Amino acid sequence: MNLKQQAARRALEYVENGMTLGLGSGSTTNYFIDLLGGKVKAGELTGIRATPTSEATAQRARRWGIPLTNLGEHPNLDLAVDGADEVDPALNLIKGLGRAALREKIVESHAKRFVVIVDESKIVERLGRGPLPVEIVQFEHKTHIRWLETLGCRAELWLEEDGSPVVTDNGNYLALCWFEEGIADAYELALTLSTHPGIVEHGLFLDMATDVVVAGADGIHELK
């Protein structure tokens, strides 16, 4: 069992019968969905409902027979589980390399408890070791890229292997922003991004995670 699977298995211990869950997106969360689906299919977990954060997550949950719902029907989630690209000492996150940050942030902001599952490589001293994904509207997207570069980063449009722009489930493009020395003030950057026209959402998840399950070579530990 790899580290991602180990973290996912520990996160499954947070799930109880009758819970309404938020299901994240990406490779690590896929392990959690598979484990959850196995428990639901075997009748070991009952009364579970889940709100997915992407079309891919919804399809995977349906294959396991996990009943799906939405925030309109169940706006108060008991628990959300998702991966992260980076986790800092304050449990602030960078997410979005799974291409679903906007829907993830919407869903996970409605959860009483937000459990993040990662392997030890995702733990950082300062956010911004890797790229920060930013969702932008397609209209005048080159202008948005140029503006992002005024924030002290190198910004580029995220492209598929064939050279076409990555398009999210929401029909938007994604930019990747690289900060050479990391992000000096994540809160200031988040505020700046959230107030600029054309910027739909960003991958800074600040003050949202309640628990982080970290799987490493020396076992699993949990950050609160």
C-alpha positions in Angstrom: 0.0 0.0 0.0 1.5 3.3 -1.0 1.5 6.5 1.1 -1.5 8.0 -0.5 -3.5 4.9 0.1 -2.3 4.8 3.8 -3.5 8.4 4.3 -6.8 7.6 2.7 -7.4 4.6 4.8 -6.8 6.6 8.0 -9.2 9.3 6.8 -11.9 6.7 6.4 -11.9 6.3 10.2 -13.5 9.8 10.4 -16.5 8.6 8.5 -19.6 7.4 10.4 -23.0 6.0 9.4 -25.4 8.6 8.2 -22.9 11.2 7.3 -23.2 13.6 4.4 -19.7 14.0 2.9 -17.9 16.3 0.5 -15.7 14.3 -1.9 -12.6 16.0 -3.3 -10.8 15.4 -6.5 -7.5 14.1 -7.6 -5.3 11.0 -7.3 -5.2 10.8 -3.5 -8.9 11.4 -3.0 -9.6 8.6 -5.6 -8.1 6.1 -3.1 -10.4 7.4 -0.4 -13.5 7.1 -2.7 -12.5 3.6 -3.6 -12.2 2.6 0.1 -15.4 4.4 1.0 -17.2 2.8 -1.9 -16.0 -0.6 -0.8 -17.5 -0.1 2.7 -20.7 1.3 1.3 -21.1 -1.6 -1.2 -20.4 -4.2 1.6 -23.0 -2.6 3.9 -20.3 -1.6 6.4 -21.2 2.0 6.1 -24.9 3.0 5.7 -26.8 6.2 5.2 -23.9 7.9 3.4 -24.5 10.7 1.0 -21.8 12.6 -0.9 -21.4 15.9 -2.7 -18.7 15.6 -5.4 -16.3 18.4 -6.4 -15.8 17.4 -10.0 -17.5 15.4 -12.8 -14.7 12.8 -12.5 -15.3 12.4 -8.8 -19.1 12.0 -9.4 -18.5 9.3 -12.0 -16.1 7.4 -9.6 -18.6 7.6 -6.8 -21.5 6.4 -9.0 -19.5 3.3 -10.0 -19.3 2.3 -6.4 -22.9 3.0 -5.7 -22.2 5.9 -3.3 -25.5 8.0 -3.2 -24.8 11.6 -4.4 -26.4 14.8 -3.3 -25.7 18.5 -3.6 -25.4 21.6 -1.4 -28.9 22.7 -2.3 -30.3 19.6 -0.7 -27.8 19.3 2.1 -25.9 22.6 2.7 -24.3 21.5 5.9 -21.8 18.7 5.4 -20.6 16.6 8.3 -17.2 16.0 6.7 -15.2 16.8 3.6 -12.1 14.8 2.5 -9.6 15.9 -0.1 -5.9 16.0 -1.0 -3.6 19.0 -1.3 -0.6 20.0 -3.3 1.0 21.8 -0.4 0.4 22.1 3.4 2.2 24.7 5.6 2.7 24.6 9.4 -0.6 26.5 9.9 -2.5 23.9 7.8 -3.0 26.4 5.0 -3.1 24.7 1.6 -2.4 25.1 -2.0 -4.8 23.0 -4.0 -6.0 22.9 -7.6 -3.5 20.8 -9.6 -6.4 18.4 -9.9 -8.1 21.1 -11.9 -11.1 21.4 -9.5 -10.2 24.1 -7.0 -13.3 26.2 -7.4 -15.8 23.4 -6.8 -13.6 22.0 -4.1 -13.6 25.4 -2.2 -17.3 25.7 -2.6 -18.0 22.3 -1.2 -15.4 22.2 1.5 -16.4 25.6 2.9 -19.7 24.0 3.8 -18.1 21.2 5.9 -18.1 21.1 9.7 -14.8 19.2 9.4 -12.3 19.3 6.5 -9.8 16.4 6.5 -6.9 16.7 4.2 -4.9 13.5 3.2 -1.4 13.8 1.9 2.0 12.1 1.8 4.9 13.7 3.5 6.2 15.2 0.3 3.4 17.8 0.4 4.5 19.3 3.7 6.2 22.7 3.2 7.6 25.5 5.4 6.1 28.2 3.1 3.4 27.9 0.4 4.5 28.4 -3.1 7.2 25.7 -3.5 5.3 24.6 -6.6 2.8 26.4 -8.9 -0.4 28.1 -7.6 -3.3 27.3 -9.9 -5.6 30.2 -10.7 -8.9 29.8 -12.5 -9.6 32.6 -15.1 -12.3 33.3 -17.5 -11.6 32.6 -21.2 -12.5 36.1 -22.3 -9.3 38.2 -22.7 -7.3 35.4 -20.9 -4.0 36.8 -22.1 -4.7 40.0 -20.2 -5.3 38.1 -17.0 -2.0 36.3 -17.4 -0.2 39.6 -17.9 -1.9 41.0 -14.7 -0.9 37.9 -12.7 2.7 38.5 -13.6 2.6 41.9 -11.9 2.2 40.1 -8.6 5.8 39.0 -8.6 5.4 35.6 -10.2 5.9 33.9 -13.5 2.4 33.1 -14.9 1.5 30.9 -17.8 -1.6 29.4 -19.3 -1.9 25.7 -18.3 -1.9 23.7 -21.5 -2.9 20.1 -22.4 -0.3 17.9 -24.1 -1.7 18.8 -27.5 -1.1 22.5 -26.8 -4.8 23.4 -26.2 -5.8 25.2 -22.9 -6.9 23.2 -20.0 -10.6 23.8 -19.4 -12.2 23.2 -16.1 -15.6 21.7 -15.4 -16.8 25.3 -15.1 -15.7 26.1 -18.7 -12.8 28.3 -17.5 -9.1 28.3 -18.2 -6.3 27.7 -15.6 -3.2 29.7 -15.1 -0.1 28.4 -13.2 1.8 31.0 -11.1 5.3 30.3 -10.0 6.8 32.3 -7.1 10.6 32.0 -7.1 10.9 32.5 -3.3 7.5 31.1 -2.4 4.5 33.2 -1.4 5.5 35.9 1.1 2.0 36.7 2.4 -0.7 34.2 1.3 -3.5 36.2 2.9 -2.6 39.3 1.0 -2.3 37.4 -2.2 -5.6 35.7 -1.7 -7.3 39.0 -1.2 -5.7 40.6 -4.2 -6.7 37.7 -6.4 -10.3 37.6 -5.2 -10.9 41.2 -6.0 -9.6 41.3 -9.6 -12.1 41.0 -12.5 -11.5 37.9 -14.6 -10.0 35.9 -11.8 -12.6 33.3 -10.9 -10.9 31.5 -8.0 -7.4 30.6 -6.7 -5.8 27.6 -5.1 -5.1 29.2 -1.7 -7.2 27.4 0.9 -6.6 29.4 4.0 -8.0 28.6 7.5 -10.1 25.8 6.1 -8.5 22.5 7.0 -9.3 21.1 10.5 -7.2 18.0 10.2 -4.3 16.8 8.0 -3.5 13.1 7.7 0.2 12.8 6.7 1.6 9.4 5.6 5.3 9.0 5.6 8.1 6.5 5.8 7.8 6.4 9.6 4.1 5.9 9.6 1.0 8.2 9.8 0.6 11.2 11.9 -2.2 13.7 12.1 -2.0 17.5 12.3 -4.8 19.4 14.0 
